Amino acid sequence: MLEAKTIMKTNLITVKKETPIYDAIELISKNKITGLPVVNDDMALVGVVSEKDVLHLLNDLDSLMLVDELKGSVATVNDFMTQKVVSFDEDDDLFDICDVLIENNFRRVPITSKGKLVGIITRADIVAYILQLKCKDKQNAAL
């Protein structure tokens, strides 16, 4: 069995529920990623905030800024994140992860260990791994 931990990325960029939403958007844009895991202080996964989650800000930008001014606070990740997140354990089968990515409109799945976020796997990670396997196969065939 090919386990998630074989290809998961562990250099994670995360946010917390109380992170201002515009800080999260800046992280997404600056790092050229499509979403961020949302964690609490002990790295337990509590949600995901994605590009898709914040798209409606364009329609409500003026009203959101007015609400921010009236409340005296800034909208946070908690106001936009997806709370029901599909995640996998680091020991789960990569084929199961691939099936979920095919069947759903997800671009990434968080990977946990004992309930704590330890990695992430994106569609691009799996595509790169497939290519890596193909290159290894060609090298072995040449020997």
VENVENFEN-V144008 format. One line per field, one symbol per residue. phi: phi as a letter, one per 40 degrees, with the letter a starting at -180 (. if undefined). psi: psi as a letter, one per 40 degrees, with the letter a starting at -180 (. if undefined). burial: b if it has 24 or more other C-alpha atoms within 12 Angstrom, else e. A space follows every 10 residues. Layout:
phi=???
psi=???
burial=???
This chain:
phi=.ccdccbccb ccbbbbdccd dccccccccc cfbbabcbbc dcgccbiabb dccbdcddcb dccccccdcc cgabdbddcb ccccbcbbcc cccccccddc cccbccbabc bbafgbcbaa bbdccccccc cccccccccc ccc
psi=hhidedeihe gihiiidehh dddddddddd efieihihia dfehheahhi dddededdde dddddddddd deiiiiddee ihdghhiiid eihddddddd ddeifieihi hihfeiheai hidddddddd dddddddddd dd.
burial=eeebbebbbe eebbbbbbbe bbebbebbee eebbbbbbbe eebbbbbbbb bebbeeeeee eeebeeeeee eeeebbbbbb bbeeebbbbb bbebeebbee beeeebbbbb bbeeebbbbb bbbebbeeee eeeeeeeeee eee
